[in-house]
């Protein structure tokens, strides 16, 4: 089972996520101190669990908005980091793969403090 957090504002307008079998753990709203100029200062967070990580990653890669958004989720063994049009999937502890994903995020002008997903 994979655990993650989805920022609802990161989804393209008109997106509907259905048929994914997401287990909702928590929904919250928070003020963000490091939002970029393209991001709102208040985010809605959906904490979830999902069994089919590959399927979720492919769907999110199509519906995440640009610029400057990503989603991540993980289990005990691996991590998915999903950007619009690009999925990174790597084993936990693989610092080289993590840095490659972070570098991709920097290219999308995602603020450095937001490139902080689970190791």
Backbone as CSV, one residue per row, in Angstrom:
resi,resn,N_x,N_y,N_z,CA_x,CA_y,CA_z,C_x,C_y,C_z
1,UNK,0.851,-1.178,0.000,0.000,0.000,0.000,0.894,1.237,0.000
2,UNK,0.585,2.178,-0.861,1.320,3.432,-0.969,0.574,4.523,-0.207
3,UNK,1.323,5.415,0.417,0.765,6.561,1.130,1.243,7.834,0.452
4,UNK,0.370,8.853,0.416,0.773,10.112,-0.174,-0.163,11.241,0.186
5,UNK,0.182,12.417,-0.311,-0.630,13.614,-0.135,-0.788,14.261,-1.505
6,UNK,-2.007,14.580,-1.860,-2.295,15.258,-3.118,-2.786,16.664,-2.803
7,UNK,-2.155,17.652,-3.390,-2.597,19.044,-3.267,-3.672,19.248,-4.325
8,UNK,-4.891,19.451,-3.887,-6.000,19.507,-4.837,-5.869,20.664,-5.823
9,UNK,-5.252,21.760,-5.413,-5.045,22.889,-6.322,-4.064,22.559,-7.443
10,UNK,-3.343,21.450,-7.320,-2.390,21.055,-8.362,-3.063,20.407,-9.568
11,UNK,-4.321,20.078,-9.454,-5.040,19.415,-10.544,-5.565,20.425,-11.554
12,UNK,-5.512,20.059,-12.830,-6.077,20.911,-13.866,-7.566,21.113,-13.601
13,UNK,-8.059,22.294,-13.931,-9.484,22.579,-13.794,-10.263,21.600,-14.658
14,UNK,-11.309,21.034,-14.112,-12.138,20.066,-14.826,-11.743,18.618,-14.574
15,UNK,-10.657,18.399,-13.834,-10.202,17.036,-13.552,-11.200,16.299,-12.672
16,UNK,-11.441,15.053,-13.027,-12.223,14.148,-12.191,-11.408,12.880,-12.007
17,UNK,-11.137,12.529,-10.769,-10.432,11.279,-10.478,-11.478,10.275,-10.022
18,UNK,-11.719,9.284,-10.850,-12.687,8.257,-10.467,-12.139,6.887,-10.841
19,UNK,-12.573,5.890,-10.123,-12.141,4.529,-10.399,-10.745,4.192,-9.920
20,UNK,-10.130,5.039,-9.102,-8.753,4.802,-8.675,-8.630,4.043,-7.358
21,UNK,-9.688,3.879,-6.635,-9.660,3.167,-5.360,-8.694,3.817,-4.364
22,UNK,-8.824,5.126,-4.196,-8.037,5.847,-3.199,-8.718,5.728,-1.846
23,UNK,-7.942,5.434,-0.838,-8.449,5.458,0.531,-8.108,6.808,1.132
24,UNK,-9.097,7.565,1.521,-8.864,8.893,2.077,-8.567,8.765,3.565
25,UNK,-7.426,9.286,3.970,-7.033,9.275,5.383,-7.393,10.583,6.064
26,UNK,-7.238,11.682,5.323,-7.469,12.995,5.926,-7.580,14.034,4.813
27,UNK,-8.427,15.038,5.042,-8.530,16.200,4.158,-8.335,17.428,5.033
28,UNK,-7.463,18.330,4.593,-7.208,19.542,5.374,-6.877,20.702,4.446
29,UNK,-6.913,21.913,5.004,-6.505,23.119,4.269,-5.450,23.821,5.104
30,UNK,-4.454,24.383,4.413,-3.351,25.016,5.118,-2.828,26.224,4.348
31,UNK,-2.332,27.196,5.088,-1.649,28.343,4.491,-0.216,27.923,4.227
32,UNK,0.274,28.233,3.034,1.615,27.836,2.619,2.510,29.069,2.576
33,UNK,3.630,28.990,3.256,4.540,30.125,3.302,5.520,30.190,2.148
34,UNK,5.663,29.099,1.395,6.649,29.084,0.315,6.016,28.883,-1.057
35,UNK,4.783,29.356,-1.229,4.110,29.225,-2.529,4.813,30.092,-3.567
36,UNK,4.891,29.586,-4.777,5.462,30.366,-5.874,4.415,31.376,-6.358
37,UNK,4.832,32.243,-7.263,3.913,33.239,-7.819,2.763,32.587,-8.583
38,UNK,2.963,31.342,-9.070,1.929,30.626,-9.830,1.032,29.759,-8.951
39,UNK,1.274,29.746,-7.641,0.524,28.887,-6.727,-0.286,29.730,-5.751
40,UNK,-1.467,29.233,-5.374,-2.223,29.944,-4.342,-1.531,29.799,-2.986
41,UNK,-1.852,30.682,-2.064,-1.222,30.641,-0.744,-1.938,29.712,0.232
42,UNK,-3.109,29.206,-0.155,-3.843,28.233,0.670,-4.025,26.965,-0.154
43,UNK,-3.643,25.827,0.436,-3.746,24.545,-0.257,-4.715,23.622,0.450
44,UNK,-5.434,22.821,-0.333,-6.294,21.745,0.165,-5.531,20.435,-0.003
45,UNK,-5.321,19.729,1.098,-4.508,18.514,1.085,-5.378,17.279,1.277
46,UNK,-5.174,16.306,0.408,-5.860,15.023,0.492,-4.817,13.955,0.811
47,UNK,-4.809,13.475,2.057,-3.902,12.389,2.434,-4.591,11.081,2.066
48,UNK,-3.870,10.212,1.362,-4.498,9.019,0.805,-3.604,7.794,0.921
49,UNK,-4.220,6.654,0.619,-3.498,5.399,0.417,-4.054,4.761,-0.846
50,UNK,-3.183,4.041,-1.551,-3.582,3.415,-2.804,-2.749,2.156,-3.007
51,UNK,-3.346,1.132,-3.582,-2.618,-0.112,-3.852,-1.910,-0.074,-5.196
52,UNK,-2.542,0.499,-6.193,-2.025,0.466,-7.564,-1.277,1.752,-7.889
53,UNK,-0.025,1.815,-7.429,0.781,3.013,-7.583,1.059,3.393,-9.022
54,UNK,1.379,2.426,-9.852,1.691,2.705,-11.253,0.494,3.350,-11.955
55,UNK,-0.695,2.825,-11.705,-1.902,3.383,-12.317,-2.126,4.822,-11.865
56,UNK,-2.002,5.076,-10.565,-2.186,6.434,-10.060,-1.144,7.380,-10.660
57,UNK,0.098,6.943,-10.735,1.158,7.787,-11.292,0.846,8.189,-12.735
58,UNK,0.390,7.247,-13.544,0.081,7.554,-14.938,-1.074,8.547,-15.047
59,UNK,-2.094,8.358,-14.221,-3.227,9.285,-14.240,-2.782,10.678,-13.811
60,UNK,-2.047,10.768,-12.709,-1.619,12.079,-12.217,-0.712,12.795,-13.218
61,UNK,0.111,12.053,-13.944,1.000,12.698,-14.916,0.215,13.407,-16.018
62,UNK,-1.038,12.989,-16.225,-1.887,13.605,-17.248,-2.736,14.758,-16.695
63,UNK,-2.989,14.779,-15.374,-3.935,15.763,-14.837,-3.305,16.819,-13.937
64,UNK,-2.014,16.697,-13.617,-1.368,17.741,-12.829,-1.183,18.987,-13.690
65,UNK,-1.425,20.121,-13.087,-1.351,21.385,-13.808,0.096,21.865,-13.892
66,UNK,0.337,22.757,-14.828,1.642,23.383,-14.999,1.468,24.880,-14.850
67,UNK,2.476,25.593,-14.487,3.792,25.106,-14.058,3.821,24.837,-12.558
68,UNK,4.850,24.173,-12.151,5.209,24.107,-10.754,4.439,23.202,-9.823
69,UNK,3.909,22.079,-10.306,3.220,21.145,-9.417,3.779,19.734,-9.572
70,UNK,3.692,18.972,-8.512,4.017,17.550,-8.545,3.232,16.858,-7.445
71,UNK,3.229,15.541,-7.468,2.647,14.730,-6.400,3.626,13.603,-6.109
72,UNK,3.618,13.143,-4.876,4.477,12.010,-4.536,3.745,11.074,-3.603
73,UNK,4.134,9.815,-3.661,3.613,8.800,-2.753,4.621,7.674,-2.670
74,UNK,4.517,6.865,-1.610,5.563,5.877,-1.341,5.027,4.718,-0.507
75,UNK,5.797,3.638,-0.526,5.596,2.547,0.422,6.943,2.315,1.102
76,UNK,7.134,1.174,1.721,8.388,0.907,2.429,9.570,0.709,1.492
77,UNK,9.311,0.393,0.225,10.378,0.055,-0.713,10.668,1.108,-1.766
78,UNK,9.627,1.795,-2.245,9.843,2.689,-3.377,9.043,3.976,-3.272
79,UNK,9.435,4.906,-4.118,8.830,6.234,-4.148,8.435,6.565,-5.586
80,UNK,7.248,7.137,-5.736,6.810,7.723,-7.000,6.812,9.234,-6.818
81,UNK,7.391,9.952,-7.773,7.298,11.405,-7.833,6.764,11.715,-9.227
82,UNK,5.619,12.380,-9.269,4.903,12.577,-10.531,4.803,14.067,-10.852
83,UNK,5.250,14.420,-12.024,5.156,15.777,-12.545,4.224,15.738,-13.757
84,UNK,3.754,16.886,-14.227,2.969,16.865,-15.459,3.794,16.243,-16.595
85,UNK,3.317,15.134,-17.120,3.969,14.482,-18.246,5.186,13.634,-17.906
86,UNK,5.518,13.457,-16.628,6.728,12.704,-16.279,6.571,12.010,-14.935
87,UNK,6.964,10.736,-14.886,6.908,9.941,-13.651,8.311,9.458,-13.311
88,UNK,8.704,9.663,-12.062,9.937,9.092,-11.527,9.533,8.021,-10.518
89,UNK,10.115,6.851,-10.656,9.842,5.739,-9.744,11.196,5.143,-9.364
90,UNK,11.485,5.120,-8.070,12.794,4.627,-7.656,12.731,4.024,-6.257
91,UNK,13.735,3.222,-5.948,13.829,2.568,-4.642,14.187,3.589,-3.583
92,UNK,13.615,3.439,-2.403,13.959,4.315,-1.283,15.461,4.247,-1.036
93,UNK,16.051,5.387,-0.733,17.472,5.447,-0.476,18.319,5.688,-1.709
94,UNK,17.717,5.706,-2.896,18.462,5.951,-4.132,18.616,7.464,-4.310
95,UNK,19.668,8.015,-3.719,19.878,9.465,-3.729,20.095,10.019,-5.134
96,UNK,20.712,9.238,-6.013,20.929,9.698,-7.381,19.592,9.886,-8.106
97,UNK,18.699,8.919,-7.969,17.385,9.019,-8.611,16.559,10.152,-7.990
98,UNK,16.674,10.302,-6.676,15.964,11.391,-5.994,16.441,12.741,-6.523
99,UNK,17.748,12.893,-6.666,18.299,14.151,-7.160,17.879,14.401,-8.609
100,UNK,17.788,13.358,-9.414,17.321,13.506,-10.797,15.891,14.052,-10.822
101,UNK,15.030,13.524,-9.954,13.652,14.014,-9.874,13.625,15.460,-9.383
102,UNK,14.441,15.774,-8.385,14.499,17.147,-7.884,14.966,18.105,-8.980
103,UNK,15.949,17.696,-9.746,16.455,18.545,-10.828,15.361,18.804,-11.864
104,UNK,14.566,17.786,-12.159,13.444,17.967,-13.079,12.468,18.990,-12.504
105,UNK,12.176,18.880,-11.218,11.286,19.832,-10.552,11.821,21.257,-10.582
106,UNK,13.124,21.393,-10.397,13.734,22.729,-10.483,13.518,23.326,-11.873
107,UNK,13.578,22.483,-12.896,13.347,22.939,-14.262,11.929,23.431,-14.485
108,UNK,11.004,23.011,-13.628,9.615,23.472,-13.694,9.377,24.663,-12.771
109,UNK,10.454,25.200,-12.195,10.406,26.358,-11.289,9.659,26.062,-9.995
110,UNK,9.701,24.813,-9.557,9.139,24.475,-8.253,10.115,24.996,-7.199
111,UNK,9.626,25.758,-6.217,10.521,26.292,-5.196,11.282,25.178,-4.460
112,UNK,12.542,25.415,-4.208,13.400,24.414,-3.562,12.807,23.843,-2.267
113,UNK,12.219,24.668,-1.381,11.669,24.094,-0.148,10.516,23.102,-0.392
114,UNK,9.884,23.160,-1.574,8.800,22.226,-1.878,9.306,20.898,-2.404
115,UNK,10.573,20.814,-2.776,11.148,19.568,-3.290,11.613,18.716,-2.114
116,UNK,10.684,18.377,-1.251,11.011,17.778,0.043,10.289,16.458,0.316
117,UNK,10.010,15.681,-0.710,9.259,14.454,-0.495,10.091,13.441,0.305
118,UNK,9.416,12.389,0.715,10.005,11.334,1.533,11.253,10.735,0.883
119,UNK,12.247,10.429,1.698,13.477,9.793,1.202,13.300,8.297,1.075
